[in-house]
Every structure is written in structure tokens, then in C-alpha cells.
Amino acid sequence: MIKHKEVTITEQQIVSITCDICGKEYEADDLEVQEFHHIKFCGGYGSVFGDGVKVECDICQHCLHKFIGDFSRFKEAT
């Protein structure tokens, strides 16, 4: 026989996102939030970030363009 107990699950909802570069905060209903870029990875062996270190960064589209725009290739949508 399997016994069950009731548990409550807490729901989390995004309220705002802050760019880790410029520090500007965007409310969740702002269309800019759709263009945010979220970097999340774990550093591997010999990584400059550290072996096994978890790295996270939230970047607005304006900062991302400023930092990688000169090195990016742009193609028209088809």
C-alpha cells in the first residue's frame, strides 16, 4: 500500500529582470524582457572560470549588441 500526504507547491513568477552589465531593471511585462539573453553554464576542466564553477549572466539586448555587435554576422530573416 502506498500512503500519500498532501503537499503545497509554491509557484514562482518573474516580476522583473535586471541586466548584469548596465544594471537597468525591466518589468516582466516590458517587451524588452523577450530580448534578454541568459547565459548559464558550468566551467569545465581548465576553464578560465574555474573547474565546476556555475556561471550565470542576464544581459539586455542593448548591452549584448554593444559587446558583440562588431564581431557578429547578421543575416536577414527568411
Secondary structure as the mmCIF struct_conf table of DSSP 4:
data_model
#
loop_
_struct_conf.conf_type_id
_struct_conf.id
_struct_conf.beg_label_comp_id
_struct_conf.beg_label_asym_id
_struct_conf.beg_label_seq_id
_struct_conf.end_label_comp_id
_struct_conf.end_label_asym_id
_struct_conf.end_label_seq_id
STRN STRN1 SER A 16 THR A 18
TURN_TY1_P TURN_TY1_P1 ASP A 20 CYS A 22
STRN STRN2 GLU A 25 GLU A 27
TURN_TY1_P TURN_TY1_P2 ALA A 28 ASP A 29
BEND BEND1 ASP A 30 ASP A 30
HELX_RH_3T_P HELX_RH_3T_P1 LEU A 31 GLU A 35
STRN STRN3 HIS A 37 CYS A 42
TURN_TY1_P TURN_TY1_P3 TYR A 45 GLY A 46
TURN_TY1_P TURN_TY1_P4 VAL A 48 PHE A 49
TURN_TY1_P TURN_TY1_P5 ASP A 51 GLY A 52
STRN STRN4 LYS A 54 ILE A 59
HELX_RH_AL_P HELX_RH_AL_P1 GLN A 61 ILE A 68
HELX_RH_3T_P HELX_RH_3T_P2 GLY A 69 PHE A 71
#
